[in-house]
Amino acid sequence: MKKMLLFFLLCTLIFVSCGKKENYTPDFTLAEGYTLKDERITATVIGAGDLPLSSFLMTKEKVTVFADSTGDRYVQGLDASVPLKAGENHMVLRFSNGTYEREYNLDITCITLRSFSVTVTDPDKTYHIGERFDRNTIRVVGITQDGKEIEITQYEPEYEFSSLGKSTIGIELDGHYESFSVMVTEEYRPVLDANGYADGIHYEMSETEATLLNASETEGFFAVPSVVTLNAKEYPVTAIAPLAFEGTEITSIQIPDTVHRIGDEAFSGCRTLTWVEMPESMKEIGKHCFADCISLMSIAIPDGIVVIGDGTFRGCEALTRVVLPKSLTTIGERAFFGCKSLETIKFPNELSVIEASAFENCKSLSSVIAQTLQNLGNRAFFGCDALTVFAAGDIENIGTDIFPENTKLTVYMRAGSMLLMEADKIGADTVFMKNGEYHVVSLPIEFPIESDYPYHETLILRLQDGRMKELSDYTVSYPKDACGYLEAVIEAEDFSYTFTVFIVYTEDIALDTDTRGVRYELDTMTRRATLVCAPVWVRKSDIYEPEQEGLFLVPTTLWREDGMYVVTDIAEGAFDEAQNVQNIFIPRLTEDS
């Protein structure tokens, strides 16, 4: 009796379980070219190799792909890739919601190509800036390895309609590449359907203007249109809504003059975004707007922006250059948190508030100069391990743990500044400056003769009426047509400073002759070189040509494949035969020589 009862309960459980399993339908979508029929997903793809699950499947369910029904080999999660071989590939795709499971057969035919060609079927088709490429205007035909001709519909065209004129469309398939050109003739002005959509992008209209509401399917370059048309009426696009482009695969964005506002998180998580062009008409950039745009390398924020909100550029790991607007007064909490590639940043005169953790963990930031601040928040520059210079004028309120915990930092301040306590806490060097006093912080040690003076390596501070200012209006003079150790002079209206700099002149040599035909003897043990003789006619240098006619500059160093040599000697009579040399400049190679 007990056995029969257990058997009955077991059958009941199996029946209930199977019934629930059959009723479980996973929520997922497939990319174009993938077909679902009778629990079988089929597709034909070009090129063998690894196929990312995320490239053809979108779902929030748990996903596992088995190589066969035995389950011996599998990959799990949308971040995984399925290895494909040429020919037929049979797999099992299993979905799970944590309680129930459902399986589908996954059959992918993988074709490898010998070549492919592109035929333009509509050669008169033109495009607008920002418009999407129309695949219906071309036909792509591939030749398989066994010589069969097939029409290809699955491909990703590479293009960027960002300027007027000819634009190149590129297609890469199975290691082969083809390209062709189209004409871009004017600005993109989409015509909306009754629901406010055009080219997959959703707009929302008020009585007189439009907001770009959602562009979740956008990828590559995109130019926000300045005007959209609905029912024959034109609406200027004046705003980009919160989350509009969140997580998309756009690479660059061009925003027109009509747009004044960008909403919170509008471009957050756009991991492929590298370039942003914003108009000077911009008035508001939302919080976390560009957070986690890990490929964004530089950005110029338009004048007119007063506040950079909380987390605006948080986690932009590749960001190396930021131009802040003159109008800026406030940098919000964690605005640049974790921008580990940001090396320098120039604060505008009117900046008065830097909130908590604004630049925390900017690992490459080397110098900070703030004229005067009302508020400097907690941990504002904490974790900035490369920070060596911090200079600020009067500060009304200051938080705690402002600086990184290193001893490389020097803090320049007014006597009695609230910065002293924070500097002492980490053992930083401190320099107290008097009103009107200049202080030379850094100067270049050397630079190549063919380059201009490296102004970015010069930093001279002045405290004036409580404001810390960087000297910017000055001239630098040093001997031209000269190299080695030389005196240079920095001069401003009421400031003059003389220092020594080494100007490097390096000639490339092949075997023992430089670009001018001059011969040297090289000592591979000491890495020294002797100028032996000049030819009858000394040629112009490929590196540097003196302004003074007939002047020969002896180089400081020579470069050959096996390394660098220092020119220390000139043989007697080395220039006896040279007919176009009237003067010789011999560089100082040591400061006291």
TORVOZA-395775 format. One line per 3 residues: number of its first residue (from 1); for each residue x, y, z of C-alpha. Coordinates in pm, whole numbers, plus 32768, in hexadecimal, padded with zeros to 4 digits. Example, Ala and Ser with C-alpha at 12.3 -4.5 7.8 and 13.67 -1.06 7.14 Angstrom:
BEGIN
1> 84CE,7E3E,830C; 8557,7F96,82CA $
END
This chain:
BEGIN
1> 8000,8000,8000; 811A,80ED,805D; 81CE,809C,7F16 $
4> 8093,80E8,7E4C; 8067,8234,7F02; 81CF,8299,7EC2 $
7> 81AD,8238,7D53; 806A,8306,7D37; 8111,8437,7DD8 $
10> 8240,8414,7CF6; 8169,8407,7BBE; 80A5,8535,7C35 $
13> 81E6,85FD,7C6A; 826B,859A,7B15; 8121,85FB,7A70 $
16> 8112,874D,7B22; 827F,8792,7AE0; 8264,873A,7970 $
19> 8128,8806,794C; 81D1,8939,79E0; 8304,88FC,790C $
22> 8231,88EF,77D2; 8189,8A35,7834; 82D7,8AE5,786A $
25> 8325,8BBF,773E; 846D,8C7E,7759; 846B,8DEC,76F6 $
28> 8571,8E24,75E9; 85A6,8EC5,7494; 8683,8E56,7375 $
31> 8751,8F29,7287; 86F4,8F51,711B; 873E,8E13,7056 $
34> 86F3,8D25,7179; 85A9,8C63,715D; 84E3,8BB1,726F $
37> 83F6,8A9C,7204; 837D,896C,72C7; 847D,899A,73DE $
40> 8596,89AD,72DF; 866B,8AE4,72A5; 871D,8AEA,7154 $
43> 880B,8BDA,70A8; 8919,8BF1,6FA0; 8A4D,8CC0,6FF6 $
46> 8B84,8D25,6F38; 8CDC,8CC6,6FBE; 8D49,8BBE,70B8 $
49> 8DBD,8C1F,7214; 8D27,8C8D,735D; 8BC2,8D13,7355 $
52> 8B64,8DEA,7486; 8A0F,8D8B,750F; 89BE,8EFA,753E $
55> 89E7,8F34,73C7; 88A8,8E73,7376; 87EC,8E47,74BE $
58> 874F,8F40,75B1; 86B8,8EBF,76F6; 86B3,8EEB,786E $
61> 8693,8D75,78A6; 87B4,8C93,7907; 8845,8BFC,77C8 $
64> 891D,8AC9,778D; 898B,8A42,763B; 89EC,88D3,7628 $
67> 8AC0,8852,750B; 89E0,871F,74F7; 88CC,8676,75BA $
70> 89C0,85C4,76A3; 8A25,870F,773D; 8B94,86B5,7746 $
73> 8C03,880A,76C2; 8B47,894F,76F2; 8B61,8AC7,7715 $
76> 8A91,8B92,7807; 8A16,8CFA,780F; 89ED,8E04,7703 $
79> 8B59,8E6B,772D; 8BCB,8D18,76AD; 8C13,8CBA,7542 $
82> 8BB2,8B84,747E; 8CCF,8AEA,73B0; 8C5D,8AAA,724A $
85> 8D01,89C9,7148; 8CC5,89DA,6FD2; 8B8B,891A,6F73 $
88> 8A74,88A6,7057; 8A79,88FA,71CB; 8975,8851,72A9 $
91> 8944,88C8,740F; 8840,88DF,7522; 87D6,8A30,75AF $
94> 874E,8A15,7711; 8691,8B2E,77BF; 8649,8B36,7935 $
97> 858E,8C25,7A18; 8620,8B87,7B52; 8500,8A93,7B7F $
100> 84AF,8A04,7A2A; 8573,89BD,78EE; 8528,89AA,777C $
103> 8606,8938,7660; 8618,898F,74F0; 86E9,88F2,73DF $
106> 87E5,89EA,7355; 8855,8997,71F2; 894E,8A86,7150 $
109> 89DD,8A54,6FF5; 8B32,8AF8,6FDB; 8BA7,8B5B,6E7D $
112> 8D0B,8BC8,6E32; 8D4C,8CAB,6D0A; 8E51,8CAD,6BF9 $
115> 8DE9,8E13,6BA3; 8CBE,8EFB,6B8D; 8C52,9025,6ABE $
118> 8B6D,9150,6AEC; 8A8A,91D0,69D6; 89EB,9327,6A06 $
121> 8887,9306,6983; 8826,9472,69BF; 8954,9547,6960 $
124> 8889,968C,6970; 882F,965D,6ADE; 88AE,977B,6BBB $
127> 88B0,979D,6D35; 888A,98A5,6E40; 8978,98E3,6F61 $
130> 891F,97EB,7073; 883D,9713,6F99; 8854,9599,6F9E $
133> 88DC,94D9,6E76; 87CE,9435,6DA2; 882A,92C8,6D65 $
136> 8727,92B1,6C50; 880E,937F,6B71; 8917,926D,6B54 $
139> 8932,90F8,6B10; 8A42,902A,6BBA; 8AA3,8EE0,6B14 $
142> 8BA0,8DEA,6BA2; 8C63,8CCB,6B03; 8C83,8BA3,6BEF $
145> 8DB5,8AC6,6C0B; 8D12,89C4,6B26; 8CCA,8ACF,6A1F $
148> 8B58,8B04,6A60; 8AC1,8C5F,6A40; 89E3,8CD1,6B61 $
151> 8932,8E16,6BB0; 8994,8EA2,6D04; 8898,8F62,6DD5 $
154> 8947,8F57,6F28; 8A5E,9058,6F3A; 8AB8,9192,6FFB $
157> 8B0E,92BC,6F1D; 8C16,93A7,6FAC; 8BD0,9516,6F66 $
160> 8BB3,966F,7000; 8ADA,9775,6F57; 8B70,989A,7017 $
163> 8BC8,9993,6F05; 8B59,99F9,6DAA; 8BF9,995D,6C77 $
166> 8C6E,97FD,6C27; 8C58,96FF,6D40; 8CE7,959E,6D41 $
169> 8C1A,9469,6D9A; 8CE9,933D,6DFE; 8C80,91D0,6E26 $
172> 8D5A,90BF,6EC0; 8CF8,8F52,6E9F; 8DC5,8E22,6F00 $
175> 8F0E,8EE1,6EE7; 8EB9,8F86,6D99; 8E73,90FA,6D72 $
178> 8DBA,91C6,6C68; 8D61,9338,6C60; 8CA3,9431,6B8B $
181> 8C40,95A1,6BA0; 8AF8,965C,6BC2; 8AA8,97CF,6BC9 $
184> 8A3A,988A,6D02; 8981,99C0,6C8F; 88CE,9A6C,6DAE $
187> 885F,9A69,6F16; 8785,994B,6F8F; 8619,99B3,6FCC $
190> 854B,987D,701F; 83D6,9867,6FDD; 8325,97C7,7105 $
193> 820A,96CD,70FC; 80CE,96FC,71C8; 8177,966B,72FE $
196> 82A2,9754,72EB; 839B,9659,7259; 8494,967C,713D $
199> 85AC,9584,70EC; 8573,94D2,7236; 8598,960F,7307 $
202> 847B,9693,73DC; 8432,9808,7401; 833A,98B9,74E1 $
205> 8292,99FB,7470; 8211,9B24,7532; 8158,9C42,7488 $
208> 8293,9CDC,73F6; 83BD,9BF3,742A; 8431,9A8B,7438 $
211> 84F9,99B3,7529; 85C4,9886,74B8; 8526,9788,75A0 $
214> 85C9,963A,7552; 86D9,95BF,7468; 871F,946C,7504 $
217> 8766,93C1,73B5; 8864,94C4,733C; 89CB,945E,72F3 $
220> 8AFE,94F8,724E; 8AF9,966A,71F9; 89B8,972C,7238 $
223> 8961,9897,71F4; 883A,9914,72BE; 8754,99C6,71C5 $
226> 8714,9B36,71FF; 85B0,9B17,7179; 84AE,9A00,715E $
229> 836C,9A0B,7098; 8217,998A,7105; 80DC,99BE,7037 $
232> 8195,9AB8,6F5A; 81F2,9B8C,708A; 835D,9BBE,70ED $
235> 83CE,9BA5,7257; 852D,9C0A,72C9; 85D5,9AFF,739F $
238> 862E,9BB8,74E1; 8676,9A9F,75D8; 86F9,993D,7600 $
241> 862F,987F,7703; 86BE,97C3,782E; 8743,9667,77D2 $
244> 8709,96AD,765F; 884A,9602,75E9; 8899,9538,7723 $
247> 8970,9407,76D9; 8962,942B,7560; 8A89,93DF,747C $
250> 8AAF,953D,73EE; 8C15,95A1,73A1; 8BE4,9718,7373 $
253> 8ACC,9813,73A0; 8A95,9964,72FC; 899F,9A4B,73AB $
256> 890F,9B79,72EF; 88EC,9CE3,7362; 8778,9CB6,73A5 $
259> 87B5,9BC9,74CC; 87D3,9C7C,761E; 87A6,9B5E,7717 $
262> 8828,99FA,773E; 8774,9929,7843; 87FC,9854,795E $
265> 88B6,9718,78EF; 886D,976A,7781; 89B0,96C4,770B $
268> 8A0C,95F7,783E; 8AA6,94A6,77F5; 8AF0,94F5,7687 $
271> 8C33,942E,7694; 8C93,946B,7527; 8C5A,95E5,752A $
274> 8DA1,9696,74D3; 8D3B,97F0,7458; 8C30,98F0,74B8 $
277> 8BEC,9A3E,7411; 8B0F,9B29,74DB; 8A9B,9C83,746D $
280> 8AE8,9DCA,751F; 8970,9DF0,7551; 8972,9CD5,7652 $
283> 88EC,9D41,77A6; 88C5,9C00,786D; 8972,9AAD,787B $
286> 88C4,99B3,795C; 8951,98E9,7A7B; 8A10,97AB,7A1F $
289> 89E4,9815,78B4; 8B25,9771,7835; 8B66,9682,7957 $
292> 8C25,9546,78F9; 8C6D,95B8,7796; 8DB3,94FB,77AE $
295> 8E2F,9553,764C; 8DF3,96CC,765F; 8F4B,976E,763D $
298> 8F0E,98E7,7639; 8DF2,99DD,765A; 8DBD,9B55,764B $
301> 8C9E,9BD0,7722; 8BF4,9D00,7687; 8BF5,9E59,7722 $
304> 8AA9,9E95,77C6; 8AB7,9D5A,789A; 8ABA,9DCA,7A07 $
307> 8AAE,9C79,7AB8; 8B4C,9B29,7A69; 8A5F,9A49,7B29 $
310> 8A95,991B,7C04; 8B46,97FB,7B58; 8B3E,989D,79FF $
313> 8C84,97FB,798B; 8CA7,96F3,7A9A; 8D6A,95C4,7A23 $
316> 8DDD,965B,78D7; 8F22,9598,78E9; 8FB5,9610,779C $
319> 8F6B,9782,77D1; 90B6,983E,77B4; 904B,99A0,775B $
322> 8F2E,9A7A,77D8; 8EF2,9BE6,777B; 8E1B,9C8E,7882 $
325> 8D46,9DBF,782B; 8D8D,9F1B,78B2; 8C29,9F23,793B $
328> 8C5D,9DF6,7A21; 8C24,9E30,7B96; 8BE5,9CD2,7C20 $
331> 8C6F,9B74,7BEE; 8B86,9A78,7C90; 8BC0,9944,7D64 $
334> 8C8A,9831,7CB9; 8C75,98F6,7B73; 8DC5,986D,7AFA $
337> 8DE6,974A,7BED; 8EC7,9639,7B61; 8F39,96F7,7A2A $
340> 9087,964B,7A4D; 9120,96D3,7908; 90DB,9844,7950 $
343> 9231,98EA,7974; 91EC,9A60,798C; 90BD,9B3F,79A7 $
346> 90AA,9CBB,799D; 8FA5,9D4F,7A83; 8EF1,9E8D,7A13 $
349> 8F03,9FCF,7ADE; 8D9C,9FBE,7B5C; 8DA8,9E5A,7BE2 $
352> 8D45,9E6E,7D4F; 8CCC,9D12,7DB3; 8D73,9BBE,7D8E $
355> 8C94,9AC1,7E3C; 8CE6,997A,7EEA; 8DB5,9878,7E2B $
358> 8D9F,994B,7CF0; 8EF7,98D3,7C77; 8F2B,97AB,7D5C $
361> 8FFF,9694,7CC2; 9071,9764,7B99; 91B5,969F,7BA2 $
364> 9271,976B,7A9B; 9213,98CC,7B08; 935D,997F,7B4A $
367> 930A,9AEA,7B9B; 91E2,9BB6,7C17; 91C8,9D32,7C24 $
370> 9090,9DD7,7CAD; 9082,9F51,7CC2; 8F94,9F5E,7DE9 $
373> 8E86,9E78,7E6F; 8D57,9E99,7F4E; 8D3E,9D22,7F89 $
376> 8E30,9C00,7F5D; 8D7D,9AB9,7FB1; 8DEE,997F,8064 $
379> 8EE1,98A1,7FA5; 8ED7,9990,7E7D; 902E,991B,7E02 $
382> 905A,97E3,7ED5; 90FF,96C5,7E18; 91A5,97AF,7D1A $
385> 92EF,96FB,7D47; 93AF,97BF,7C3A; 9353,9912,7CCF $
388> 9491,99D9,7D10; 9412,9B42,7D09; 92DF,9BD2,7DB3 $
391> 92B6,9D4B,7DBE; 918A,9E11,7E35; 9137,9F6C,7EAD $
394> 903C,9FB8,7FBE; 8F4F,9E9B,801D; 8E20,9EDD,80F9 $
397> 8DBC,9D75,814C; 8E8F,9C3C,812C; 8E3A,9ACF,8168 $
400> 8F16,99B3,81DD; 8FFE,98BB,8130; 9026,99A9,800C $
403> 9177,9929,7F93; 920C,97D8,7F30; 92D4,9725,8038 $
406> 942B,975F,7F9D; 955D,9831,7FEE; 959C,98AC,7E89 $
409> 94A7,99CA,7EAA; 9500,9B39,7ED6; 93E8,9C24,7F3E $
412> 9403,9D98,7EE8; 9329,9E79,7FBF; 9302,9FC0,8072 $
415> 9382,9FCB,81D8; 9263,9F6F,82C2; 91AA,9EA8,81B7 $
418> 90C3,9D8F,8223; 9189,9CAC,8139; 92A8,9C98,8234 $
421> 91FC,9B9C,8315; 91AC,9AB1,81F4; 930E,9AD1,816A $
424> 93AA,9A87,82BD; 92CA,9959,82E7; 9378,98A2,81C8 $
427> 94D1,993D,81F7; 94C4,9A06,80B3; 95BE,9B1D,8073 $
430> 952A,9C78,809C; 9588,9DC4,7FFE; 94F7,9F03,8090 $
433> 94D1,A020,7F98; 94B0,A193,7FDD; 93CA,A27D,7F22 $
436> 9463,A2DE,7DD3; 9575,A1D7,7DEC; 95D6,A0F8,7CC7 $
439> 964A,9F93,7CF9; 96EB,9EBA,7BEB; 9659,9D5E,7C14 $
442> 96DD,9CA6,7AE2; 97AF,9CE5,79AB; 9819,9C05,788A $
445> 9966,9B54,78B7; 999E,9B16,7745; 98EE,9B12,75F7 $
448> 9952,9ABB,748F; 99D8,9BCE,73AE; 98D2,9B8E,72A4 $
451> 97B2,9BC9,7399; 971C,9D06,7426; 9750,9D64,7591 $
454> 967F,9C75,766A; 9598,9D6D,7714; 94D0,9C55,77B4 $
457> 9601,9C02,788C; 9614,9D64,7919; 954C,9DB7,7A4E $
460> 9575,9F03,7B04; 947D,9F6B,7C10; 941E,A0BB,7CA2 $
463> 9342,A108,7DCD; 9281,A248,7D88; 916E,A2CD,7E6E $
466> 911F,A174,7EF5; 9113,A0D2,7D9C; 9210,9FD1,7D28 $
469> 9265,A017,7BBD; 933B,9F66,7ABC; 9420,A047,79F2 $
472> 93AA,A02A,788B; 9405,A16F,77DB; 957F,A158,77B8 $
475> 9696,A12E,76B9; 97B8,A038,76B7; 98FD,A092,7609 $
478> 9A2E,9FB3,75D3; 9B43,9FA7,74CD; 9AD0,9F2E,7379 $
481> 9BB3,9E5C,729B; 9C48,9DC6,73D7; 9C3B,9C88,74A1 $
484> 9CC3,9BF1,75E3; 9CA7,9CAB,772E; 9C1F,9E0C,76EE $
487> 9B92,9F2B,77B8; 9A1F,9F74,778D; 9961,A0A0,7814 $
490> 97EF,A0B3,7871; 9766,A215,7872; 9614,A2A6,78CE $
493> 95A5,A409,7916; 9638,A410,7A76; 96F3,A2C5,7A7F $
496> 983B,A23E,79F2; 98E0,A0F0,7A32; 9A1C,A053,799C $
499> 9A5A,9EDC,7999; 9B2B,9DD8,78E4; 9A94,9CE1,77F0 $
502> 9B30,9BD1,7718; 9ACD,9BDE,75A9; 9B01,9A89,750B $
505> 9B76,9A6E,73A4; 9B7A,9903,7332; 9BE9,98A1,71D4 $
508> 9B8F,974C,7144; 9CB4,968D,70B1; 9CD1,9560,6FCC $
511> 9E15,94A5,7015; 9EF0,95D8,705E; 9E58,96F5,6F8E $
514> 9D3E,97E3,6FF1; 9C31,987F,6F13; 9D1F,999B,6EB5 $
517> 9E30,98B4,6E37; 9F0F,98F2,6F69; 9FDB,97C5,6FE1 $
520> A012,9758,7149; A0E0,9657,7204; A012,959D,7307 $
523> A08E,94F5,7445; 9F95,93E2,7497; A02B,93B0,75F3 $
526> A014,9519,7670; 9EF0,957D,758B; 9FB6,96B0,7520 $
529> 9FE3,973A,73C2; A0EE,980C,7316; A099,98E8,71EB $
532> A1A8,987D,70F3; A168,9945,6FB6; A065,9A07,6EF5 $
535> A039,99DF,6D7C; A091,9AED,6C80; 9F23,9B4B,6C6E $
538> 9E62,9B1A,6DB4; 9CF7,9AC4,6D6D; 9BCA,9B55,6E23 $
541> 9B6A,9A94,6F59; 9A2A,99C8,6F63; 9A0A,9A28,70D2 $
544> 9A59,9B9C,70EF; 9AC7,9CAB,6FFB; 9B6A,9DE2,709C $
547> 9AE0,9F38,7045; 9C46,9FBF,7029; 9CDF,9F7C,6ED3 $
550> 9E1E,9EA9,6EDD; 9DF3,9E42,704B; 9E3B,9CD9,70A9 $
553> 9DA8,9C57,71EF; 9E65,9B39,728E; 9D57,9A4C,7310 $
556> 9D46,99F2,7480; 9CF8,9887,742D; 9CE4,978D,7313 $
559> 9BE5,9679,72E9; 9C33,952E,7242; 9B81,93DE,724A $
562> 9C5E,936A,736A; 9C08,949A,7440; 9C75,95FA,749F $
565> 9DD1,9695,748B; 9E40,97E1,7526; 9F15,98C0,7444 $
568> A03D,9922,7521; A15B,996E,742E; A1A9,9A0E,72DE $
571> A2DA,9994,7221; A3DD,9A97,71B9; A39E,9B11,7056 $
574> A246,9A71,704A; A1B7,9B9A,6F88; A2E6,9BF2,6EB0 $
577> A23E,9B76,6D71; A0DE,9BF7,6DB7; A09F,9D1D,6CCD $
580> 9F46,9D88,6D48; 9F97,9D94,6EBF; 9FFE,9EEB,6F46 $
583> 9FB3,9EBC,70BB; 9FA0,9D98,71AA; 9ECF,9D86,72E8 $
586> 9F53,9C92,73EE; 9E55,9C45,7501; 9E93,9C47,7678 $
589> 9E57,9AE3,76ED; 9E6D,9B29,7863; 9DE7,9C4F,7929 $
592> 9F43,9CB5,79A4; 9FFD,9C7C,785A $
END
